[in-house]
């Protein structure tokens, strides 16, 4: 029996988290160039009032003039683990000339009891993807930020070959470049036929070393020469896949992960 393991860790104590809003020393000045993929990937923290709950990953998606944060649905709410945050915080770079500076944008998840976010579902059941619209007026005027668009979605009509290399940028176990406030990237491959619905779900499998905290991370394939993002969005990382019957002493974990197809974003951002 296959089981999924959501990749959301408990947030570290406040004393262990980088100070939000604090400027780093001059050595943290932004380099002349930075891969926009790193600026499209966001560190997400969830809260219940002032209490920090979990860390996760997410990314920005733009539809016309609307801007959204995309992450896993279980980052926003997870009934099984009794995870019920009422707001989240997105770490941003307020100065495109100094990545050593960061601020936290706090966004409410509910308005008078109604969810501000939208979650995915189709004929195969719930899709572990959700989007939250971001008020552009709340962003710093000089924010260093990149976003995927509909033109960046990998099409199932042009499927990736089995074993195609993938990159998963994010914040495994909350780890990241705390000086420049940037994610790190894990590499993987396509592990099931791309464009097929694995076990009837709108997802495919990746073979990659992942950790808690990567939930909601973009799964991308390199497309050199494309601008402004030289990457296509192949999926949204959700969870690790394991066997419920695995002998924890004798058998290693499968090392496989669930990634949801990105076309759900077109439905959620209509």
N, C-alpha and C positions, 0 to 999 in steps of 0.2 A: 504494500500500500504506500503510495507516495504522499508525502506531507510537505507543506510549505512552511518555511521559517521566516517570518517578516524580519526585515533588516533595520529595525529601529532600536537604538540603545537608550538606556537611561541617560539623561543629561548629567555631565559631571557637576560636582559642587561649584557654586558660584565662584569660589576662590580659584578654581582650576580653569575657568573659562577666560579667554582673552577679553580684556575690557572693551566693551562696545562703545565707540565714540572716541576712544583715546587714540591720539596720533602716535605713530611709531617714530623712532629716530630718523635722521636724515638719510641713513643708509637704506631706508625702505623706499626711496624714491622709485617711481615706476620706471621700468626699462623703456627703451625707445619703442619696442613692440612687445605685445603680449597676445598670445593666441586668444581670439575672441571667445573660444569655447569655454575658457576659464571664467570669463566675465558673464557668460550666459548661464553658468551653473551657480546655484545659490546654497548657502548654508542656512538651514531652517531649524529653529528651536520652537518647541511647543510649550505652552504654559496653561495652567489653570489659575487664573488670577496672577498673583506674584510668584507662584510656585512653578519652578522649572520642571518639566516632565521628560521630554525626549529630545534627541537631536536627529536630524534626518538631512536628506539632500533634496534638491528640486532644481528647476530651471525655468527660464523665462520664455514665453511664447507670445508672439504678437500676431493679432488678427486685425487687419486694417489699422485703425488707430488705437485699438484696445490692447492692453498689456495684461498678461496673466502669469501667475506662478503655477507651475505644474509640479505635482508630487504624487506619491502613492495615496490612495484613499485612506489607508490605515494610519497615515500620519495625521489626518484630520480627525478621524474617529475610528476606534477599533473596539467593538462591543466585547469580543472574546477576552481581551486583556483589560477591559474596563478603562480604556484610554479615552478620556473625554476632555480634551483641551478646549478652552474658550477663546484662545487667541494664539497667534504664532508670531515669531520675530524672524525677519529676513535680514541677513547681514549684507550691507551695501557698501560700495566705495563711493564716498561723496565727492571726491576730487579725482578727476581723471588724470591728474598729473602726479598724484601721490597715492599709490596703493597701500601705503602704510597707514592711512587713515580709514576708519570704518565707522559706520553708524548702524544701529538696529532699527528697522522699520517694523513697528508693531501693527498688526492687522487683526481685527476682530473676525472670528469665524461665524458669529451669529448676530443677528439684528432682531431684537424682540422675539427670540426663540426660533427664528427662521435662519437656516444655513445660508451664509453668503457664498458658499462654494457649491460646485456641481460635480457629481460623480458619474462614472461611466457604467453602462450596462448594455447588454444586447441579448440576442436569443440564446446565447450560451450561459447567461447569468451575469453576475456582477463583474465589473472590470475594476481592478485595483488601481484606478487612476482618478485623480480629481484636480480641478482647476479653481483658482481663486483670483478674481479680477483685482488688479492693483490700480489704485488711484494715481495717475501720473502726477497730479498736483502735489502728492505727498512725497515725491521723489526729490532728492537734492538736485539743484539746478545743473550741477556739473557732474552728475553721477556717471561713473564708468560702468556701463551695462550693455550687454548684447542680448539678442533674443532670436530664437528660431521663428520661422514663418512657415506658412503652408507650402511654400516653394522648397523648403528644406526637408520635407518628409520623404523618407524612402518609400517608394511605391512597391506594393506587393506584385504589381504587374511587371516589375523589373527585379525579380527576387535575387537576394544575395546567395551566392553558392554556399553549400555546406562547408564549414571550416573557414569561412571568410573572417578576416580579423576585425575586431571591434574594440572600441575604447569606452570605458565607463568612468567618467570623472565624477568625483563626489567627495564625501567626508566620512570614510570608514572609521567607525568607533569615534567619530568626531575629530579625527586627525586631519590636519591641514597645515599649510604654511601660515603660521600665526603672525609672522611679520608682515607679509603682504596680503593676508586674508584671502588666499586662493586655495582651490581644491587640489587634490592629487588625482591621478588617473590610474585605473587598473585595466589591464588588457585581457581580452577574451576572444572567443570565436563563436560563430553561429553553430549551434549544436543540434538543431532540428530543422527540417525543411522550412525555409523562410517563405512566408505567404500562406503556409498551411496553418490550420488551427490545431494547436497541440491539445490532444484529448478533448477536442470540441470547443476549446476556449480561444478567445481572440489574442493568443499569445504564442511565443516561440521560446525555445530554450537557448541559453548561452552557457558556455563552459568558461568560467572565470573564477578567480579567487576573490570572493566578496566577503563583506563583514556587515554587521549591524551598523546602521547609520547611512548606508547607501540607498535605502529605500527612496524612490522618487528620482534617482539619478538618470540623466539621459544616457542612452546606449547609442553610440554614433559610429559611423563608418567614414573614413577619411576620403575626401574628394578634392585633392589638390587643385588649386586654380580657381575654385568657386569663390565668389565674394558676395556678401562680406564674411560669411561663415564657410570655411573650407571643409565642412562636415555635413553629412546627412543624418537626420534623426531616424534611427532604425527601430527604436523602441524605448520603453520606460521601464527601468529596472524595478522589480517589486520585491522579490523574496528568493531565498535559497530553497532548493528542492531536495528532499531527503526521503529515505525509505523508513516507514514506521517500524518495519521488521528488521532493520539493520542491527547487527550485533555491535554494540558500541566499543567492545574490546577488540574484536577481530576484524571489523570492516571500517574502512575509511568512509567519510561522507562522499556523496556522489560528486560534489563540486559543480553541480548544475544549478542554474538560476532561471527564474521566470521573468520574461520581459514582454510587456504588452505592446501590441502594434500601435503606432502613433496616429493612425487615422482617426482614432476616437477623439483626438483633440479638435478635429473639424466639427464634430457633433457638439462637443461641450462648449465650444466658443461661438456657436451660431448666434 
